[in-house]
Amino acid sequence: MCRPYRRLVDRLRAQALPCWICGHNINYKPYGRRHPLAFTLDDETPLSKGGDLLDPATPVAHTDAATASGGRCR
């Protein structure tokens, strides 16, 4: 799973999309995974409820925005 995931991350980073939850721009420079403004892949349908993280339509978000939603379907 590592390579397909990395390819998806690289492709989404290159698009420089805003956070799909809050709408603000994401700074795509590496902050470290735990920084609240760090880039992360989110999932519209949580993985625990059958979502697919490798879906090409996976939205991007800030870490804090994705964490705040906490596994709830949006």
C-alpha positions in Angstrom: 0.0 0.0 0.0 2.9 2.4 0.5 3.6 3.2 -3.1 0.0 3.8 -4.2 -0.5 5.9 -1.1 2.6 8.0 -1.7 1.6 8.5 -5.4 -1.8 9.7 -4.3 -0.3 12.1 -1.7 2.2 13.5 -4.2 -0.5 14.0 -6.8 -2.8 15.8 -4.3 0.1 17.9 -2.9 0.9 19.1 -6.4 -2.7 20.3 -6.9 -2.4 22.6 -3.8 -6.1 22.4 -3.0 -7.6 24.2 0.0 -8.8 22.3 3.0 -12.2 20.7 2.1 -13.5 21.1 5.6 -12.7 24.8 6.5 -11.9 26.1 3.0 -8.7 27.8 4.0 -5.4 27.4 2.1 -3.1 24.6 3.3 0.7 25.3 3.6 2.0 22.2 1.8 5.6 22.6 3.2 6.3 19.9 5.6 5.4 20.9 9.1 5.5 17.4 10.7 2.5 15.2 11.0 1.3 16.5 14.3 1.2 20.2 13.4 -2.4 21.5 13.3 -1.9 23.1 9.9 -0.1 20.1 8.3 -1.5 18.6 5.1 -3.3 15.3 5.5 -5.6 13.2 3.5 -9.1 13.0 4.9 -11.9 10.6 4.0 -15.5 11.6 3.4 -16.5 8.1 4.5 -14.4 7.1 7.5 -12.2 4.1 6.9 -13.9 2.4 9.9 -17.2 2.7 8.0 -15.9 1.3 4.7 -14.2 4.3 3.2 -11.2 4.0 0.8 -8.1 6.1 1.5 -6.7 5.3 -1.9 -9.8 6.8 -3.7 -8.5 9.4 -6.2 -11.3 11.7 -5.0 -9.9 11.7 -1.4 -10.1 15.3 -0.1 -7.2 17.1 1.5 -7.5 18.9 4.9 -5.6 20.5 7.7 -4.7 17.9 10.4 -6.7 19.8 13.1 -9.8 20.1 10.8 -9.7 16.4 10.0 -9.1 15.4 13.6 -12.0 17.6 14.8 -14.4 15.7 12.6 -13.3 12.5 14.3 -14.6 9.7 12.2 -18.0 11.1 11.5 -19.5 11.0 8.0 -19.9 14.5 6.6 
